[in-house]
Amino acid sequence: MPASAPAEARMETGDPPASPSSAAIDFPTLAAHRAYLLKIARLELRDEHLAEDAVSDVLTQAYERRASFAGRASLRTWLTAILKNRIVDLLRKQWREEPLPETGEHADQEFDRLFDASGHYLQQPADAGNPAELAQQDAFLVAVQRCVDKLPKRIGQLFVLREVFGSDTDELCKDLQITPSNVWVQLYRARMMLRTCLENVGFGRAQPG
């Protein structure tokens, strides 16, 4: 799932075939994207009320700023960018009050159990298949979302910012006031946990090492 791909390509597609001009944007047009935005907000914030409030704020802000929509990107992409900024504001506040730990926590112990004392896999992960083909399978996408939901909260939030919103390391460090090494470690852990979770539900099977 490359970080450079558009956000809507990494999540559920189904954007309307053509985006309206700014003059044609009314609130019902914006509200048609509410379910999509809620899906991303719930995945990132892991709080139903926060997600609902964030999406409502985004739709209100988009309506107030509709004259600035130039049509160079789709309306959904424009709304997703506004949502990203809103989510980053919320996460920055959350993380300031409850910083992401550099090490420790129960989830890290679970992660460490995947490796031996030398840092090698106890069981070698299998090739799960062709990523492009898997991305077209509804069952795989559902499994990915469920596995992301099982990630430790902060690690999951960081992963979604990277893989859904496409934030690069510099952006993550600046937006969330964390170090590059922290970003790399947490993203590595997220990917290994996701891979293990997907193997456990049948998308690739671990082979004896």
N, C-alpha and C positions, 0 to 999 in steps of 0.2 A: 504494500500500500504506500506508494511514494508520497513524500510530504509535499511535492510540487504539484500534485494533481489538484484540480479545483475541489473545493469542499463538497459541492453537491455531487461530484462524481464519486467521492468516497462514501457518501451516505446514500440515502434513497433518492433516485432520480424521479422524474415526473414533472419537471418545470413546464409551465405553459409554453407552447411553441414559439411565441413571440412576446417580448416585453412591451408594455404600453409606454407611450411618451409620458413625460412628467405631467403634462396637462390632463392626461387621461387617467391618472392614478387617483382613485378614490379609496375610501377606507375598506369597502368590501373587496377590492382588488388586492389590497395588502393582506387582509384577513384570510384570503384564500391560501396563504403560505403559513398560517398559524400552526397547523399540525406538524409541518416539517420543522419549523423553528423550535417548537416544543420538544420534539424528539431529540434535537441536539442539546437544547438547554437542560433537559432532564439527564441526559447522558453525562454532561459536564458538571452540573451543579449537584446532582444526586439529592435534590430537595424539590418536591413537587410545588410547594408554595413559592419558593425562590424562582423556579423555572417559569411558572405562570406569570409572576410579577415581571420578570426580566423580558419575556416575550411581549407582554402588554406594553411595557415601556418602549420596546423596540418599535412596535407597530405605531405607537403614538408619535415617537420621534421621527419615524420615517414619513408619516403623514405630514408632520409639520415641516419637514425638510424635502418634501417631494419635488419642489422646484429645482433642487440640486441634482436630481437623478438625470444623468446625461444619456443613459441608454447604451453606454459603451460595453457594459456587462449586463447580464440578465437581471431582472428585478430580484430574483431569489438570491443571486450572488451579492447584490447590493445590501439586501436585508441581512444576509449571513454575516457580512462585514460589520454591520451595525451591532448585531448580536454578539459577535466576538468582542468588540470593544466593551460592551456592557458586561459580559461575563468576566473579562479581564479585570474590570473595576471591582466586581464582587469578589473575585478570587484574591486580588491584591489585599483587600480588606480582611478576608478570611485568613490568609496566610500570614498577614502581619500579626493577627491575634493568636494564630496557631501555626507557627512556622513548620515547614517540611523538615523532618529530621534528616540529618546527614546519614545516620546509621541507626540500627536498632529496630524496635517494634517487632511484634509477633510475625508480621508478614515477611520481614526479612529472614526470620528463622525458617519459615516455610520455604522461602526461596533458596536458602543455603542448603537445605536438604536435597536439592536437585544435584549437588556436586559433591565430589569427594574432597579429601584434604588437599589434593594438588590442584583443585579448581576444575577438574574434568567432570563431564556428565557421568552420573551413576548409570543412567540409561541414555543412550544416544538418541536424540530426537530424529524421527523419520521425516522424509520429504513428504509434505502434505499434498503435493500436487501442483498443477499449474496455477499460479495466483490469478491470472486473467480469467481463467475458466471458473475458478472457485468464486471469484467476485460476482459472477453472474448467477450463482446459485442462492436462492432465497434462504435455504436451510443454513448455508454457510454464513450469510450475513446476520441471520438471527443468532447463530452460535457466537459470532464475534461480539455482537452487542451484549449478549448475556455474559460472556467472559470478561468484557471490559467492565461490566457492572460489578464483577467479583473482585476486581483489582482493589487494593487498598485505596482509600479515597483520594489522597493527594497524588499518588502515583497515577491513578486513573485520570484525574483532572489534567495532569501534565501531558499524559499520552494523548488525550483528546485534543488538547490545544495544538499539539504537534501534528497528529495524523489526520484530524478532521478539519481544523482551521488552517493548517499549514504553517504555523509559526516556526521560525527557525530558532536556533540556539540563542542568538543575540537578542531576538525579541523576547524569548522566554526569560532570559536573565534580566533584561531591562524591565519588563512588565511585572515580573513576580519577585524581583530583587533576590535572586538566587545565583549561585555560582555555576559556571559552565560544567565543572566536574560533577556537581549535584545533578544537573540536567542529564548528563550522559549516563550516570549511574542509574538514576531512576527510570529513564527510558529503556535502558538495557534490561533492567529488572521487569519492567512492564512487558516487554516483548517476549522474554523468556517465560513469564507467567502465562501470557496469552497463548503461546505455543503449546505449553503443557496442558492448559485448559482445553484447547481445541483438539489435541491428541486424545484427551480423556473422553471427548464426545464423538470421536470417530474420524476426525479430519487429520489423518496421519497417525501412525502407530509407532510408539517407541520400540526400537530394536535393541537387543542386548549389546552392551558395549564391549 
